[in-house]
Amino acid sequence: MRKYGAGGIFNVRRLLLVICCSALNFYFLNNFADAQSIQLSVDLSDAARNIYHAQLTIPVNPGPVTLVYPQWIPGNHRPSGPIANLTGLVMKAGGKTLAWDRDPVDMYAFHVDVPAGANELQVTLDDITSSGSAGASGGAASANVLDLNWNQVVLYPQGANSDDVQVIPSVLLPAGWKFGTALPLSNLADGMDEKHPDLKRFKQVSLTTLVDSPLIAGNHYRRIELTSAIDGPVHVMDLVSESDAALALTPQDLAAYKKLVAEAGALFGARHYTQYHFLYTLSDEVGGHGLEHHESNDSASGERTLIDADEHLTEAGLLPHEFVHSWNGKYRRPAGLATRNFQDPMVGDLLWVYEGLTEYLGDVLTARSGLWSPEQYREGLAETAAMLDHRAGRSWRPLEDTARSVQILRLGGPGWSSWRRGLDYYSEGELIWLEVDATIRQQTKGKKSLNDFCRSFHGGQSGPPKVVPYTFEELVKALNDVARYDWATLLQERLGSTAAHAPLGGIERGGWKLVYDDKPNIFVHAEDELGKRISLQYSLGVVLKDSGEFQDVIPGSPAYLAGIGPGMKLVAINGRQWSKSLLRDAIRAAKGNDQPIDVLVENAKFFKTYSISYHEGEKNPHLERSDAPDILGEILKPLTK
């Protein structure tokens, strides 16, 4: 297994990068008027038609100029800038339209010659929002809500450090819409324009801060203050949705989100922001994403998330996860992800910390705040453990490769996902950090825990956003400062393993064990209902859509051994037209006997009968107490009263 850190080849690459960056900075300073700011105006009035209009005024000097469109988007960890959605690009100087050329190799770079006497470049462009990744690489919109990620509507000088590029932004909202953002309004009447009430002006910020400060807006909007300035930084929930009814927040949820803010503060001991906005879009049209920022998170889920029990259960951990990222990911960031602009490639080797530790802490805070009960937390953990324990791809792809391969793994569909593996650095990272937490508690006889690590590693001085990079060696040192242990070996073994089974040491050290029975797991059941599917991964080894299509089949499972694969379609069971209830009946009926389950399957308009040999009944994952002390119960206890 390759060692992590800042030595050897890694240092040589860094040196070459510094040399290249110095040359690019020289080019930047000699071709752009560095003392001036980019003016950016975004017209969002056409959001309902899924198109944003932008105008930029960029200070330049005469001669050849190269502008770039943000490619590597923080939080995506990959070159996901939605360049295919950039349309209507026109460049002008001195009142004349200029010809531009896209770079033949770098699709994100545009070359133009600025004529003599010109000191500004006027750029207009449109961004199509109906395709791409909402809230991740680019925003999205519907008839009632919109999500603006500034990276989708901006060009900036090639080679520039994004901290050095200054931007003065403004937006024109659809008539009457209200908005939420952490971006500071201009001092001019708080960004208001009396003649144009839907035009909002913001203070000059760096390009880094701009891209880090998304904006959501909607026809149905609600603002909820979770804390006041008296208690420190203000924490606000900005909610937009397709209807007013969807914005209902129960007193219990309101108390839980206030508790979340308090618990996070107690966990980390410092806040690295001047304000924090939970930007939450509730919409079936643009839902299904979450992206972290220093002073906000851009999250979206289904319209009925706050009022539907199943959606509430499955999405409860979304905001806590993104909130944790303000400390783990934004403030403390792996060195390979702490790039100087949005064109420099990122290295994702430490994503099992960036995302895996956040997954662990986010779920723990979901329970500590009361958004989940301890039982719900355990059911979710059981589902995660069982899923990873049945990941066939474990035999060939170690966890560290799922982090390094993030650029390509997001492109895969659901078929053969167990064999391919996906972004397992999230979920398996959670199991690893549970093991670390339980080990610290055991080694110190309960005197120390991962809480202490979080305060020392992610805490520090409260204040405005900043980035403090780290390496694997620095991470290990910080763990050893809390509790002496061979952390490097433990972590490297977990990262490089191709063992058949998931690392369940944290659950076992925590006083629990993974078991299977015929009682439904509440998370699996809720996800099946919402996803219109049936999950039988731990019995037959399949996930089926309500249409009967096999969404995934686990290699080595009974269905796989029978010859069934993803994309095939179930037609009948034991000679009778299939249904979910009939399939479950057949599994129960086959328990304890030697009769196979015969299924008629369609494969690209051809039909064939397969015999599945399975006789162990329904299997659903749960956690059950063992004889060991209940460390997991201690982990879930709130830190505040």
C-alpha positions in Angstrom: 0.0 0.0 0.0 1.3 3.5 -0.9 2.2 5.7 2.1 0.5 9.0 2.4 2.2 12.3 3.1 4.3 15.1 1.8 7.4 13.2 1.0 9.1 11.8 -2.2 7.2 12.1 -5.4 4.5 14.1 -3.7 7.0 16.8 -2.8 8.5 16.9 -6.3 5.0 17.3 -7.8 4.3 20.2 -5.4 7.6 21.9 -6.4 6.7 21.6 -10.1 3.3 23.0 -9.3 4.8 26.0 -7.5 7.1 26.7 -10.4 4.2 26.5 -12.9 2.0 28.6 -10.7 4.7 31.3 -10.4 4.9 31.5 -14.2 1.2 31.7 -14.6 1.0 34.4 -11.9 3.6 36.4 -13.9 1.4 36.0 -17.0 -1.7 37.0 -15.0 -0.2 40.1 -13.6 1.0 41.3 -17.0 -2.2 40.7 -18.9 -4.9 41.6 -16.4 -5.5 44.8 -14.5 -5.0 43.2 -11.1 -6.0 46.3 -9.0 -9.6 46.2 -10.3 -12.5 43.9 -9.7 -14.7 41.8 -11.9 -18.2 43.0 -12.1 -20.7 40.1 -12.3 -24.4 40.6 -12.8 -26.7 37.5 -13.0 -30.2 37.7 -14.3 -32.3 34.9 -12.7 -35.6 36.0 -14.0 -35.7 33.2 -16.5 -35.0 30.5 -13.8 -38.4 28.8 -14.4 -37.2 28.2 -18.0 -34.0 26.6 -16.7 -31.6 29.3 -17.9 -29.5 31.9 -16.1 -28.1 35.0 -17.9 -24.8 36.5 -16.8 -22.8 39.6 -17.7 -19.2 40.1 -16.6 -16.9 43.1 -16.9 -13.3 41.9 -16.6 -10.4 44.4 -16.3 -7.7 43.5 -18.8 -4.7 44.9 -20.6 -4.4 44.8 -24.4 -3.0 41.6 -26.0 -3.7 37.9 -25.7 -6.0 36.9 -22.8 -7.2 33.5 -21.6 -10.2 33.1 -19.5 -11.2 29.9 -17.8 -14.5 28.4 -16.5 -14.2 26.8 -13.1 -13.5 23.1 -13.5 -12.5 21.5 -10.2 -15.4 22.4 -7.8 -14.7 22.1 -4.1 -16.8 19.5 -2.4 -17.1 17.6 -5.7 -13.5 16.5 -5.6 -13.5 16.1 -9.4 -13.5 18.2 -12.6 -17.3 18.6 -12.6 -17.8 22.2 -13.6 -20.8 22.0 -15.9 -19.0 23.3 -19.0 -21.5 21.7 -21.4 -24.2 24.0 -19.9 -22.3 27.2 -20.9 -24.0 28.8 -23.9 -24.4 32.1 -25.6 -20.8 33.2 -24.9 -20.0 36.6 -26.4 -16.9 38.8 -25.7 -16.7 42.5 -26.5 -14.1 45.3 -26.0 -14.5 49.0 -27.0 -17.9 48.3 -28.3 -16.7 45.6 -30.8 -17.4 41.9 -30.7 -14.3 39.9 -30.5 -13.6 36.4 -31.9 -12.6 33.9 -29.2 -11.2 30.3 -29.5 -11.7 27.4 -27.1 -8.4 25.7 -26.3 -8.1 22.5 -28.3 -7.1 20.5 -25.3 -8.5 22.3 -22.2 -12.3 22.6 -22.9 -12.6 25.0 -19.9 -10.2 27.7 -21.4 -11.1 30.5 -23.9 -8.5 32.6 -25.8 -9.2 36.1 -27.0 -7.1 39.0 -28.3 -7.9 42.3 -26.6 -7.4 45.3 -29.0 -5.1 48.2 -28.2 -6.7 50.9 -26.1 -9.1 48.6 -24.4 -9.0 48.1 -20.6 -12.2 46.1 -20.1 -13.6 42.9 -21.5 -17.4 42.6 -21.5 -18.6 39.0 -21.4 -22.1 37.7 -21.7 -23.1 34.1 -21.2 -26.0 31.8 -20.4 -26.1 28.8 -18.2 -28.5 26.0 -18.8 -29.7 24.5 -15.5 -31.9 21.6 -16.6 -28.9 19.2 -16.9 -25.9 18.5 -14.8 -25.6 18.0 -11.1 -27.8 20.3 -9.1 -26.2 21.9 -6.1 -22.9 20.2 -6.9 -21.3 21.3 -10.1 -24.1 23.6 -11.1 -27.4 24.8 -9.7 -30.9 24.0 -10.8 -34.3 25.6 -10.9 -38.1 24.9 -11.2 -41.1 27.1 -11.4 -40.9 28.0 -7.7 -37.3 27.6 -6.6 -33.7 28.2 -7.8 -30.2 27.3 -6.7 -27.4 29.5 -7.9 -23.8 28.1 -7.7 -21.6 31.1 -8.8 -19.1 28.8 -10.5 -21.6 28.2 -13.2 -21.8 31.8 -14.3 -18.2 33.1 -14.0 -15.0 33.2 -16.0 -11.7 34.4 -14.6 -8.1 34.9 -15.7 -6.2 31.7 -16.3 -3.4 31.1 -13.8 -4.9 33.4 -11.2 -5.1 32.4 -7.5 -8.8 32.5 -6.7 -8.1 34.3 -3.5 -6.6 37.2 -5.5 -9.5 37.6 -7.9 -12.0 40.1 -6.6 -15.6 40.1 -7.7 -18.5 42.5 -7.1 -21.7 40.4 -7.7 -25.4 41.2 -8.1 -28.5 39.1 -8.9 -31.9 39.9 -10.4 -34.4 37.6 -8.9 -37.8 36.5 -10.3 -40.4 39.1 -9.2 -41.3 38.7 -5.6 -39.0 35.9 -4.7 -37.0 35.8 -1.5 -33.5 34.5 -1.1 -31.0 33.1 1.3 -27.2 33.2 1.1 -24.1 33.8 3.4 -22.8 36.3 0.9 -22.8 39.8 2.5 -25.1 42.4 1.0 -23.6 45.7 0.0 -23.8 48.6 2.4 -26.0 50.5 0.0 -29.4 50.1 1.7 -28.5 46.5 2.4 -28.1 45.7 -1.2 -31.6 47.0 -2.2 -32.4 49.0 -5.3 -35.5 51.2 -4.9 -36.2 51.2 -8.6 -35.6 47.4 -8.9 -36.7 45.7 -5.7 -35.7 42.3 -7.1 -32.1 43.4 -7.8 -29.8 42.4 -5.0 -26.2 43.8 -4.7 -23.5 42.2 -2.7 -20.1 43.3 -1.3 -16.9 42.8 -3.1 -15.5 39.3 -2.2 -12.8 37.1 -3.5 -13.6 34.5 -6.2 -12.9 31.9 -3.6 -15.6 33.3 -1.3 -18.0 33.9 -4.1 -17.9 30.2 -5.2 -18.1 29.2 -1.6 -21.4 31.2 -1.1 -24.3 29.7 -3.1 -27.7 31.4 -3.2 -31.1 29.9 -3.1 -34.4 31.7 -3.8 -38.0 30.8 -4.1 -41.6 31.9 -4.4 -42.2 30.1 -1.1 -39.6 31.1 1.5 -39.2 30.8 5.2 -36.4 32.2 7.4 -35.8 30.7 10.9 -33.1 32.0 13.3 -31.6 29.2 15.3 -29.3 31.5 17.3 -28.9 35.2 17.8 -25.8 37.4 17.7 -25.8 37.5 21.5 -24.8 33.8 21.5 -22.0 34.2 18.9 -22.3 33.8 15.1 -25.9 33.9 13.9 -27.2 30.6 12.6 -30.1 30.8 10.1 -32.3 28.2 8.2 -33.3 29.6 4.8 -36.0 27.3 3.4 -37.5 27.4 -0.1 -40.0 25.0 -1.5 -42.7 24.4 -4.1 -45.4 25.1 -1.6 -45.9 26.8 1.8 -47.2 23.6 3.3 -43.8 21.9 2.8 -42.1 24.6 4.9 -43.8 23.5 8.1 -41.1 22.8 10.8 -42.4 21.0 13.9 -41.5 22.3 17.3 -39.5 19.1 17.9 -37.5 19.6 14.7 -36.9 23.3 15.5 -35.6 22.3 18.9 -33.4 19.5 17.3 -31.8 22.0 14.8 -31.0 24.4 17.6 -29.6 21.5 19.6 -27.5 20.6 16.5 -25.8 24.0 16.5 -25.1 23.7 20.2 -23.8 20.1 19.9 -21.5 21.0 17.0 -20.1 23.9 19.0 -19.5 21.6 22.0 -17.8 18.9 19.8 -15.4 21.2 18.0 -14.9 24.0 20.6 -14.6 26.8 18.0 -16.5 28.1 15.0 -14.7 29.1 11.8 -17.4 31.4 10.3 -18.9 34.8 11.1 -22.4 33.5 10.3 -23.9 30.2 9.1 -26.8 29.6 6.8 -28.6 26.2 6.4 -29.7 26.7 2.8 -32.4 24.0 2.4 -34.4 23.5 -0.8 -37.5 21.2 -0.5 -38.4 20.2 -4.0 -39.0 17.0 -6.0 -37.8 18.9 -9.1 -34.3 19.9 -7.9 -33.9 17.8 -4.7 -31.3 15.3 -4.0 -28.0 17.0 -3.3 -25.9 18.5 -0.5 -22.7 20.6 -0.8 -20.7 22.0 2.0 -19.3 25.6 2.3 -17.5 27.5 5.1 -20.5 29.6 6.1 -23.4 27.7 4.6 -24.5 24.4 3.1 -26.5 24.0 -0.1 -28.8 21.1 0.6 -31.9 19.8 -1.2 -34.3 16.9 -0.7 -37.9 16.0 -1.6 -40.7 18.5 -1.1 -42.3 16.5 1.7 -39.1 15.9 3.7 -40.3 17.8 6.7 -43.8 16.3 6.8 -43.4 12.8 5.5 -42.1 10.2 8.0 -40.1 8.1 5.6 -38.4 11.1 3.9 -37.8 12.7 7.3 -36.0 9.6 8.5 -33.8 9.1 5.5 -32.9 12.8 5.1 -32.4 13.7 8.8 -28.7 13.3 8.6 -28.2 15.6 5.5 -27.9 19.0 7.3 -25.8 17.6 10.2 -23.4 16.1 7.6 -23.0 19.3 5.7 -22.7 21.3 8.9 -19.8 19.2 10.1 -18.0 19.9 6.9 -17.5 23.5 8.0 -14.9 22.1 10.3 -13.9 18.9 8.6 -13.4 19.6 4.9 -13.6 23.4 4.7 -11.4 24.5 7.7 -9.2 21.4 8.0 -8.7 20.1 4.5 -6.4 17.3 3.0 -3.4 18.9 1.3 -4.4 17.3 -2.0 -7.7 19.0 -2.0 -6.5 22.5 -0.9 -5.9 23.8 -4.4 -5.1 27.5 -5.3 -7.9 27.9 -7.9 -10.6 26.0 -9.7 -8.4 24.6 -12.5 -5.6 22.9 -10.4 -6.3 19.1 -10.1 -7.3 17.7 -6.8 -5.9 14.5 -5.1 -8.6 12.6 -3.2 -6.5 10.1 -1.2 -7.7 11.4 2.1 -11.4 11.5 1.3 -12.0 8.7 3.8 -11.2 11.5 6.3 -12.9 14.4 4.5 -16.1 12.5 3.9 -15.8 9.4 6.0 -15.2 11.2 9.3 -17.9 13.7 8.4 -20.3 10.8 7.7 -19.5 9.5 11.2 -19.7 12.8 13.0 -22.8 13.9 11.1 -24.7 10.7 12.0 -23.6 11.0 15.6 -24.7 14.6 15.8 -28.0 13.6 14.2 -28.6 11.3 17.2 -27.2 13.7 19.8 -29.4 16.5 18.5 -32.6 14.4 18.6 -33.2 14.3 14.8 -32.8 10.5 15.2 -33.4 8.4 18.2 -30.6 6.0 19.3 -32.6 3.1 17.9 -32.9 4.9 14.5 -29.2 5.6 14.5 -28.4 1.9 15.2 -30.8 0.8 12.4 -29.0 3.1 10.0 -25.6 1.9 11.1 -26.8 -1.8 10.7 -27.9 -1.0 7.1 -24.5 0.6 6.3 -22.5 -2.3 7.9 -24.6 -5.0 6.1 -24.3 -3.2 2.7 -20.5 -3.0 3.0 -20.3 -6.6 4.3 -21.9 -7.7 1.1 -19.8 -5.6 -1.3 -18.5 -8.1 -3.7 -16.0 -5.6 -5.1 -14.1 -5.6 -1.8 -12.2 -8.5 -3.2 -10.4 -6.4 -5.8 -10.9 -2.7 -5.1 -9.5 -1.5 -1.7 -11.1 1.4 0.1 -8.2 3.8 -0.8 -8.9 3.3 -4.5 -12.6 4.4 -4.1 -11.2 7.7 -2.8 -8.5 8.0 -5.5 -11.1 7.1 -8.2 -13.7 9.6 -7.2 -13.4 11.3 -10.6 -14.8 8.2 -12.4 -16.8 6.4 -9.7 -19.6 9.0 -9.8 -20.2 8.2 -13.4 -21.4 4.6 -12.8 -25.0 3.6 -12.7 -26.7 1.2 -10.3 -26.0 -1.9 -12.3 -23.2 -4.0 -10.9 -22.6 -1.4 -8.2 -21.7 -4.1 -5.7 -19.0 -5.4 -7.9 -17.7 -2.0 -9.1 -18.0 -0.3 -5.6 -19.0 3.3 -5.4 -18.1 6.2 -3.1 -17.5 3.8 -0.2 -15.1 6.2 1.4 -18.2 7.8 2.9 -19.8 4.7 4.5 -16.8 2.6 5.1 -15.0 5.7 6.4 -17.8 5.9 9.0 -17.1 2.4 10.2 -13.4 3.1 10.4 -13.9 6.3 12.5 -16.3 4.4 14.8 -13.6 1.9 15.3 -11.1 4.7 16.1 -13.5 6.3 18.5 -14.2 3.1 20.3 -10.5 2.2 20.4 -9.6 5.6 22.0 -12.3 5.1 24.6 -11.0 1.5 25.4 -7.3 2.5 25.5 -8.0 5.4 27.8 -10.6 3.6 29.9 -13.2 6.2 29.0 -11.1 9.3 29.8 -10.6 10.3 26.2 -12.6 9.9 22.9 -12.8 11.2 19.4 -14.5 14.3 20.9 -11.0 15.2 22.2 -9.5 14.7 18.8 -12.1 16.9 17.2 -11.5 19.7 19.6 -7.7 19.6 19.1 -7.6 18.9 15.3 -10.7 20.9 14.2 -11.0 23.5 17.0 -8.4 26.2 17.4 -9.3 29.8 17.2 -12.8 30.9 16.3 -13.0 33.5 13.5 -13.6 34.0 9.8 -13.2 31.1 7.3 -9.7 29.9 6.5 -8.1 26.6 5.3 -5.6 24.6 7.3 -4.3 21.7 5.2 -3.0 18.4 6.6 -1.3 15.2 5.6 -1.8 11.6 6.7 1.2 11.9 9.0 -0.2 15.0 10.7 -3.5 13.2 11.2 -1.8 10.2 12.8 0.2 12.5 15.1 -3.0 14.3 16.2 -4.6 10.9 17.1 -1.5 9.9 19.0 -1.7 13.2 20.9 -5.1 12.0 22.2 -4.2 8.3 22.8 -1.0 6.4 22.0 -1.7 3.6 19.6 -0.3 2.3 16.3 -2.9 4.4 14.3 -0.8 4.4 11.1 -0.9 0.6 10.8 -4.5 0.3 11.7 -5.6 2.9 9.2 -3.3 1.6 6.4 -4.6 -1.9 7.0 -8.2 -0.7 6.7 -7.5 1.4 3.6 -5.6 -1.3 1.7 -7.6 -4.3 2.6 -9.2 -6.6 0.0 -10.8 -8.8 2.7 -14.3 -10.2 2.0 -15.9 -8.6 5.0 -16.4 -5.0 6.1 -14.4 -3.6 9.1 -17.0 -4.2 11.9 -14.5 -3.7 14.8 -16.1 -0.4 15.8 -19.5 -2.0 16.2 -18.1 -4.9 18.1 -15.9 -2.8 20.4 -18.9 -0.6 20.9 -20.8 -3.4 22.5 -23.0 -4.5 19.6 -23.1 -7.1 16.8 -24.6 -7.2 13.4 -27.4 -9.8 13.1 -30.1 -10.6 10.5 -33.7 -11.6 10.9 -37.1 -11.3 9.2 -38.0 -8.1 10.9 -37.8 -5.1 8.4 -35.0 -2.6 8.9 -36.7 0.7 9.2 -34.2 2.5 6.9 -34.3 -0.2 4.2 -38.1 -0.2 4.3 -38.2 3.6 4.0 -35.7 3.7 1.2 -37.6 1.0 -0.7 -40.9 2.9 -0.4 -39.3 6.2 -1.5 -37.2 4.6 -4.2 -40.1 2.4 -5.5 -38.0 -0.8 -5.2 -37.5 -3.9 -3.1 -34.1 -4.7 -1.6 -33.3 -8.3 -1.0 -29.5 -7.9 -0.9 -28.9 -10.1 2.1 -31.1 -13.0 0.9 -31.4 -13.5 -2.8 -28.7 -10.8 -3.4 -30.8 -8.4 -5.6 -32.3 -5.0 -5.7 -35.5 -4.9 -7.8 -37.4 -1.9 -9.1 -41.2 -1.9 -8.7 -41.3 -2.6 -12.5 -39.5 -5.9 -11.9 -36.2 -4.8 -13.4 -33.1 -6.1 -11.5 -31.4 -2.9 -10.6 -28.4 -4.7 -9.1 -27.3 -8.3 -8.5 -24.5 -9.1 -6.1 -21.8 -11.5 -7.5 -21.7 -14.8 -5.6 -25.3 -14.4 -4.3 -28.0 -17.0 -5.0 -29.5 -14.9 -7.8 -26.1 -14.4 -9.4 -25.3 -18.1 -9.2 -28.6 -18.8 -10.9 -27.6 -16.7 -13.9 -29.5 -13.4 -13.3 -27.9 -10.0 -13.9 -28.8 -6.3 -13.7 -31.1 -5.0 -16.4 -33.1 -8.3 -16.7 -36.7 -8.1 -15.7 -38.7 -10.4 -13.4 -41.9 -11.6 -15.0 -43.2 -14.5 -12.9 -42.4 -16.5 -9.7 -43.1 -20.2 -9.5 -45.5 -19.9 -12.5 -47.4 -16.8 -11.2 -47.1 -13.1 -12.3 -44.7 -11.5 -9.9 -45.4 -9.0 -7.2 -43.3 -7.8 -4.2 -45.6 -9.7 -1.7 -45.5 -12.9 -3.8 -41.7 -12.7 -4.0 -41.4 -12.4 -0.2 -43.9 -15.3 0.2 -41.7 -17.4 -2.0 -38.6 -16.6 0.0 -40.4 -17.6 3.2 -41.9 -20.7 1.7 -38.5 -21.9 0.5 -36.9 -21.7 4.0 -35.8 -25.0 5.3 -36.6 -27.1 2.3 -34.8 -28.1 -0.9 -37.2 -26.6 -3.5 -35.7 -23.8 -5.6 -37.5 -20.6 -6.4 -38.3 -20.7 -10.1 -38.5 -17.3 -11.8 -39.3 -16.3 -15.3 -37.1 -13.5 -16.5 -37.1 -11.3 -19.6 -33.7 -10.3 -21.0 -33.9 -7.9 -24.0 -37.2 -9.5 -25.3 -36.1 -13.0 -24.7 -37.6 -15.1 -21.8 -35.9 -17.8 -19.7 -36.7 -19.6 -16.4 -34.0 -19.6 -13.7 -34.0 -21.7 -10.6 -32.7 -19.8 -7.5 -31.4 -22.1 -4.8 -32.0 -20.2 -1.5 -33.5 -21.6 1.7 -32.6 -19.2 4.6 -35.6 -17.0 4.6 -35.8 -13.2 4.8 -32.7 -11.4 6.1 -32.8 -7.9 7.4 -29.9 -6.2 9.2 -30.0 -5.0 12.8 -27.7 -4.4 15.7 -28.0 -6.5 18.8 -26.3 -6.0 22.2 -23.3 -8.1 23.0 -21.7 -8.8 26.4 -19.2 -6.0 25.9 -19.8 -2.5 27.5 -22.1 -0.3 25.6 -19.6 2.2 24.3 -21.8 3.0 21.3 -24.4 4.2 23.8 -21.9 6.5 25.4 -20.9 7.9 22.0 -24.5 8.9 21.3 -24.9 10.8 24.5 -25.3 14.6 24.0 -22.5 16.9 25.1 -24.9 19.7 26.1 -27.8 19.7 28.4 
